[in-house]
């Protein structure tokens, strides 16, 4: 009986346990619980919790064995809660469509559990299981080392379109059909395709600046640009086209084709004309022009445009078939032609790779020299170069034309022709000709073979200077025939220095273009990049503003300090003194002395005239002479002594620093002692005409300080009194008529 009762209970418990084991992910993974926030938390609280936990559980800082799994759960939880749509789905259904808490093992258990039911995951059309998903992205998967070592250098030859994806991503599944179609189409045109799985390549995803999935970005010349529009075919094609420079292909008509083809000598490149009936340059041609921009110059002719009839007629162009022509040293006829109704990338690459160089290219840099004359690797890969060492100008034009004719007739896979200007590459010419007098002012031909990348070569120079005659042609042709069977014919050896880059722009021009590119990048980032991408730019901008602001503040304070400490110029001094004197006269005439206030001003070169020289008749200025060490104590005592005279409008009080104006004071005292008596019969007109006043000096004796009045008030003789070791002294300067040619100078 008891067994019958316990049977159903055990079955129910077993079923419940089976259900719990079957779907552990739903019970275990809760993004709110992982981040430790409530369901009503704001985005700011969620972000704050995520940052705190990410710092704590980052595998680089936390050495716990489970730190990496914990960090993944934290990232997945934040990915759900930071997206309002995913968060709403989780709150409503308990599943945001991104069950990041499932491990691969747990997911397989769940899959096997419900595999027997009819409504498996294919019923809902959500192929979350990576085993059932399309594997077309696998060949494009990128790893960090592969990206750094291969993809970035290759981005200088072709643009890359890279997708950042992850498992359990609704949006990634949504854009997958469009991405697959566009990736196949662009790859056929020459665009590199890459896919980064953020779950397995977190380091690479962080390096690319992708903080959400899916993300699409372009890589060109090592620079990353993010795609921000709707994921449709037209937008992705336009995005790739915008990555390319705008001046890759020049539009050619009857008016400019001669100028375009004649630039081969200046640019030292073959020129390619593309004839097609499309009004805009096809993306395939732009990608081709970018890939071969260092070797060829490209022009596009729209054959349906009025103004291209002469061009099409001259070169006998079939307007219904795309045509590609390569022009080298002769612009009247193409060096090679290819026509095809369906111009494929492989056909174009094969055609252009055979016409990358001129028939007798000028060696303008070391890279071109290395490609034209590669280092010998084996007997079968031996290549010889025939180099014409000549000069510039019409004097050498005939010899160059003869050499070019010989090169056109004898060019082979194992034989390359080139020429070089002695004046522009003197080290190269001196190493091969050894400053031989018979070649001075003439052209010479050298046959050489590079032995290693360090500059070692073996060579043979023609015994006579190159004139371009038939005899010279026979001699050179005979040497080349002998060289096929006897490589030891090149008996001389030397080491060549690297060639100088003749076509490299000047430093200022390179700096200008680099600055312009950086400004354009910053402008583009300002409108199309997120804040994380903008942080370096904003940091640089605010640092520059801070430095500029600090410099202005420091300069302002230093200028004011210099103005205050340094004496003004003579003109400024005269102007300042005149203005201040006028102001002082107007103030003194209307000034009412303040009771209970002692005004003691420092006597300087600026207020010297107003305080002493231009005192009104009957006024007196009592000056205290002191040093910096006794300034504080003496000024207080001086103020107490003269306090009773503050009500008088004819008495003024100043102090003079002995440390600053010792020389002036000695001169002033000597001047005052030598002063002659002033007669009393001077008229008022004479008095007004004399600008200087008489100086009277009073120095008190070393006697006990009298009560009340200062020493000047005790009737002391100002010219005969003397004092040694006085605690302080004062001088009284009065304004009286003075006649004479000598005037005391102000303190300096």
LUMVEX-984528 format. One record per residue (C-alpha): x, y, z. Coordinates in pm, whole numbers, plus 50000, padded with zeros to 5 digits. Layout:
XYZ;...
% end
This chain:
500005000050000;502775024250092;504685014349783;501685022649568;501455056849723;505145065149684;505305053749318;503585084449162;505565107949381;508885092749272;507835094448907;506935131148939;510245138949110;512165120248840;510325139148565;511015172348733;514695163448773;514875153248407;513395186348296;515825205648510;518765186248366;517465189648014;517475227648013;520075239048262;520945269648059;517595286548117;517805280948493;521445290648522;521865320448294;520155352248400;521815384448277;520395404348569;521835379548816;525185378348635;525595416148650;524005418848993;521345444348894;517585445248922;515085443448640;514265480148681;517865491848667;518765520048429;521315517648150;523765537948358;523535512948645;523925483548407;526955499348243;528525507348580;528035471548701;529455457648379;532605478848400;533185469048761;532775431848693;534745433148367;537725448348549;537445422548825;537135391748602;539275401548306;541505371348223;544595393148195;544175405048554;542335376448724;544315343948730;541375323148849;540845292448621;537205301948571;537875338848506;537625335648130;534235318148142;532985343148395;534195372048180;532365357447878;529135354948077;529515391048193;530055402747837;527095383047708;524865395847986;525835431647910;525235425647539;521635416047618;520825442847874;522525471347686;520305464647384;516735475547453;515255451147202;517125421147340;516365431747695;512645434647618;512645400047462;514315385447768;511895402748006;508905390847801;509905355547703;512785347747934;515055344247629;516575372347424;517395348847138;520985349647262;521315321647516;524895329747596;524835309147911;524695276847713;527985259847669;528545237647370;528145206247583;524935218547743;523525228747407;524155194147264;522365178647565;519365200547506;519415193547133;519515155947186;516705158447441;514205175247206;515515160146884;512745134446883;510025161246895;508515176046581;509035212946676;512845214146685;514805246346611;514355242546232;510625246546291;511225282546405;513795289346128;516425300146382;519605280746294;521385288146620;523215255246621;526595262146468;526695226746331;523685233846107;524585269446007;526045278745668;529785272945660;530485298345381;532215321645629;534765295845736;537185302845451;537155339845540;537805335745915;540625357846041;542945353446336;544945380546505;548375370246377;547035364246028;545425398546028;548565416646146;551085398045929;549115392845607;545895412645583;547215446845687;550185446345441;547885433345166;545445462145229;547925484845051;547165465344731;543415459744765;540625469845004;539175445345254;535585441645369;535435425645713;532405413645910;532385409746289;529945382846395;529165359446683;526915330446773;523405336346907;523035368846715;519655376746553;521035405246341;523955384146219;521505358446086;519375385545932;522195400645720;523795367245631;522085362545289;523025397745176;526555393945307;527035360845130;525905375144796;527975406944821;531065388644946;531065365244646;530525394144405;533215416944548;535735388944587;535465382344212;536305419044150;539415418144369;538135428944712;539475410145012;536845394445238;537305386745606;535165374345894;536025378046263;534215357046520;534035379146828;533475349347057;536755332646960;538815362846852;538045388347121;541535403247092;541165409546720;537635423146759;538865447247025;541825457046805;539455465346520;537285486346751;534155464946708;532125466747028;528935450846900;527845424146656;527245424446373;529715451146256;531065456845906;534225476345838;536585484045554;540365481745562;542415502445318;546115511445346;546015499145705;543195523145795;539905510445937;536575526045832;533235514445975;530115508745768;527095527045915;524305522845658;521695496145593;523155462645492;522045460245130;523985452444816;524105487944675;525295503245003;528055477845048;529345482744692;529295520344735;531085517045068;533915497444907;534095522444620;534335551444864;537345535145027;539335539644705;541115572544626;539215594944386;542065601844141;542895566244039;541365568043690;541375599543475;538525606843234;539965608342878;538505626042574;539765638642238;541075670042407;543375655042667;544445620542545;547705633042389;548715650442711;547805619542912;549815595442697;552795619242673;553305618643049;555065584943027;558485601943033;557685623743334;556025596043536;558295568243405;555235545443368;553255529143089;549765543943041;546605523043011;543415533542830;540145515742915;537405518342653;533895509242769;530305520042707;529515525743079;529035562443174;530855557743507;534095539643568;533295503543667;534405492344011;536555465043855;538665491143674;539045512143989;540205482144190;542645473243912;543985508643902;544535507944279;546375474744264;548755486543986;548995523444078;552765521044143;553445507343793;550785521043558;548655551943502;545035546143405;542605565643189;538965557843109;537225565342778;533445565042770;532885555642408;529255566942414;530235602642505;530415629642242;534015641142210;535655606742196;535025599041826;538515609241715;540135588141984;538035557541900;538645561641530;542415566041560;542895533741752;540105514641573;538055507641885;535045484441882;532525504842078;530505473742168;533395454642327;535415466142631;538995472642522;542205478142717;545335493242558;548815498142700;551005526442566;554705528142643;557405549842481;555445554742157;552015570642184;551035566941819;550305530041863;549655507942165;552275483342285;549605457342366;545815453642338;543185430942490;539445429042407;536745408042572;532985410942605;533195399542967;536365414943109;537345393443407;539845401743677;542105372443591;542335383443228;543175419243330;545825407843579;547545385743324;547515413743068;548865440843299;551475419443473;553185415243134;553215452843070;554205467743405;557415484343278;558515505642987;560625490042714;563675508342848;562585522043185;564615548143366;566005536243699;564605562143938;564665542944267;565975511244426;562635493044421;562345496244043;565935484743999;565285453644211;562155444544016;563675450043674;566885432243767;566045405944029;568695387644226;569905355044073;568365325344257;569285296644026;570765290243686;567335288943525;566135320743693;569135341343583;568185375243439;570545400643285;570015437943261;571365460342989;571685495643127;572385526942925;574275553143128;573555585942958;572765622443017;569745645042984;568925668442699;568805668542321;572505660142302;571815624442414;568415620142245;569795602241939;571775576742140;568725570042360;566455564342058;568975539641912;569135520942244;565325520442266;565045506041916;567525478742008;565565471242328;562235467942144;563785443241902;565605421742159;563505421942479;563095387142626;562045371642956;565655367443064;566805401242936;565685435643056;566645470142929;566885502243132;568625535843129;569855559543395;570925596043411;574505600043529;573825634143683;570955621443897;572625588944007;576355597644017;577305569744261;575815543244032;577625557143727;580985561143904;580865525344038;580415510843687;582485534843473;585225540943734;585565576843615;587035566143282;587875596243068;586695580142744;583105579442875;583085615243002;580295634542831;579205603542639;576845574042681;577925539342787;576225505042795;576715480343081;575505444343105;575035433943468;573635406743689;572665411444054;574105384844284;572615394344622;570355420144783;573335437544947;574275453744615;576875429744479;576815426544099;578905412443818;579045433043501;580795440743176;581015475143016;581225479542640;584765490142553;583665519742347;581115546542420;577615540042288;576825560041974;573855539841853;575515530141524;575065496841347;578485486441466;577495493141828;574345472541777;576335443141636;578845444341922;576115444642187;574115417242018;577245395441992;577965399842364;574415389842454;574675358542237;577945348742407;576385354742747;573825327142687;576555300742677;579275317242884;578025334743203;581675340943298;581745368643039;580695392243321;584145393643478;584015425843680;582535428444028;581445457544243;578975467344513;576345493244426;574795517244674;571025520744682;569595544044421;568095576844529;564345581144479;564155607544207;560355609544197;559795611844573;558025644444669;559725670244885;559445667845262;557055697645285;554785682845020;554745649045196;554045666345526;551235686445369;549565655845220;549965636345544;548405664945739;545555667745488;544855630445511;544835632045889;542425661545889;540105643645647;540235612445863;539385632646172;536535649845990;535155616545876;535535601746224;533745631446376;530535623046192;530715585546142;532585570846439;531325562246783;532675577947099;535115549947171;536755555246835;536795592946895;538545591047232;542135593947096;541175624046883;539285640947166;542165634647404;544615650247159;542315679947098;541715687547464;545415683447542;546295708847275;543665733147404;544885728747760;548495735447661;547455765747456;545325779647738;548095774147992;550645791147766;548395821547724;547825824448099;551525820848182;552465845847913;549895870648038;551215868848395;554835870548280;554085900948061;552395919048346;555295910248576;557845922248322;555915954448270;555805959948642;559495951948704;561255964948394;561636002748332;559746016248031;561446030047721;562366066647695;559386075747475;556936056247690;558516070848003;558156106247878;554546100647773;553676083448097;555306110148309;553546138048123;550146121448159;550706113448525;552016148148602;548986163948444;546746140848636;548586147548961;548346184948913;544616182848860;544216159549157;546386180249388;544486211749311;541206195749414;542446171049672;541076174050023;543326157950285;541766129750474;541936130950850;543426100651020;545006086750702;548756085650631;549636082650262;553266071850212;554216063849852;557406047849721;559616071549525;560456055949184;561546067848845;557906069548736;556526092749007;559756111949063;558706142448859;555226144949010;556306139149373;559496159849380;560416180049072;556996194448994;555856201649345;553906233649365;555606262849537;555326260149911;554826222749911;557246198250071;557776161150034;559356142850327;561186111850200;562196083050425;565386065450306;565546029050411;566755994650310;564785963050233;565775947150563;564395976050772;561505985650548;558655971050753;559745984151093;560786018850975;557636025150773;555496018651080;557576042451293;557616068351015;553846067250988;553496073151364;555866102651349;554146120551062;550606112151166;550016146651317;550816163350981;548306143850778;545846172650779;548216195950591;547736199250214;551346211350158;553126181750315;553676149050128;555366117450248;557356091550048;559996065050104;563026055849893;564746022049880;568476025749940;569175991549786;567676002049453;568746038549424;571986042749621;573876059449333;571096083949264;570846093149631;574586100249658;574416122249352;571366140149489;573056147349822;576116161249647;573896182449428;571986195849728;575196205149916;576566224149617;573376244149566;573806282049583;571466305049773;568456315849580;567926353349546;564596367049649;564156391849363;563056366349100;559816375348930;556826352648901;557416349248527;560956336148586;559646312648849;557036297948619;559596293848341;561926271648547;560756235048561;563116223348834;562786229549202;565426234349464;566346204049668;566746207750041;568126178950242;567646174550613;569406146450805;568676145151181;571396141351441;571716110251653;569956125351947;567006112352139;563896115151932;562066147352016;558466146052113;555906155351851;557626170151549;560156153151318;563766165751307;563026188551014;560676207851236;563376214651503;565266239751291;568256218151207;570636231150946;569986209550637;573476214750488;575656209550797;573936182550996;575296147550989;574286114651148;575946080951179;574116048451272;570766065751289;567836041951315;566296060151023;566746092550833;564536115550636;565036140750365;562796170450305;562396181849947;560716215449897;559586233449582;561306267149539;562576286849235;565926273549113;568166287348847;570966267748691;571896242948420;572356212848645;569306193148751;569106162048969;568246130248785;565476107648896;566166073649057;567136046348812;
% end
